[in-house]
Amino acid sequence: MKQAFQLSILSAANIGITFLFQWYVLIQLGPGVETDALFAGMTIPQLVLAVISGSLMHVLVPLLAGESEDRLRHDAWGFFTLIGGLFGVLAALLYVAAPWWVPLTVPGFDEVGQMLTIELTRIQLIGMVFTAVNGVQWAAYHARQRFLWAEFTPILASVFALLLLVWALPRFGVIAAAWIGVLRMSVQTLLLAPGMGIPVRPDLRSVAIQQAWQRIKPLLLGTAYYKTDPLVDRFLLSTASSGSLSLYYLAQQIYSAVGQVLNKAIAVPLVPVLSMLHKAGDKARFQRAYRRKLMQAAVISLAGLLIIGFFGQAMLGLLVGHGNVSASNMTKLWWIMIWLGGMFVGGVMGQISSSSFYALGDTATPTRLGIYSYTFYIPAKLVLFYCFGVFGLALATSMFFVVNLFLQNRQLKKKYF
């Protein structure tokens, strides 16, 4: 309980500062072409990270947990080298080809908006490489159950970035925000470096890397499909009124921020514990740990949704009702969050169920379920967006997360309980 509380505080501080970074950009520039371009420019880097780096994290922690210190260090450096090289090449290719593929993701932007999006995307592709190797560093810390420093380092990097943003944004505009974001991730990489141990020659043919590849293949194939969700959102919202993309992105970020705090406090410490219980063959304790954490996630997320419903407008007024954000912007943001409520509840609880699959070494089942639900979700999203605009898009997203949670929980009980 003490560790969960400490992780909650650190994670909340980290995510809060990261949110302040985006909040400061939004209130200084206001929802419009520049902020829409900045957030649209994040789409592909975040998509690639969700597909590869995010999948790798789910695979690495169960693999490294319980291994000897020497074996863990050798495997961690092997993964670090492999992922760093892979993302470096990928970023270079996407950087060169940006003038061709970026306009296809935002067809509703005018020429000025598309050119700005290309420039901001190229900058953020550099940050993508640092974020990817950070994932390997975090996995090494989590496998050792050393969570506190892993959560504290982003706070240091984010505080530095936020102070720099306050000075640079009024002078250099939205370009400064993109470059400072890259700098923040590079500083975090340096701060996490001690957790990798003394550098060793990477063994790219190790058993751990081979096992990781076997486990990550179904994740890559599945997430490459259903993690395109932000890309579809940006494509649709580029045709909406100016600022809609920024407000929708902000609503998602608010829920994601709280969800990440709960994930770090509840789901992340659960994975190595469940992995070791599974390796020990203790099925009864595995089930009890899973059910207890799922119930905690349900109570907290539903309580949070009620708070947003009753007090959300007042809270948003204090949070973003400043600078160039108008009262109508705040009202629209609140309604988007109401219709996105299922994303919050389903996402928080879904972290518990999906983490349990990963702890069992089963990456195929949650991936397959994600593919099934996403296949029905895309047509629903298109229909609801064209009928009800941004609010319909939010409702469709809620439906996807809730349905996916139901399918995961049902399948977990059927296969393992």
Order of alpha helices (4+ residues) and beta strands (2+ residues): alpha-alpha-alpha-alpha-alpha-alpha-alpha-alpha-alpha-alpha-alpha-alpha-alpha-alpha-alpha-alpha-alpha
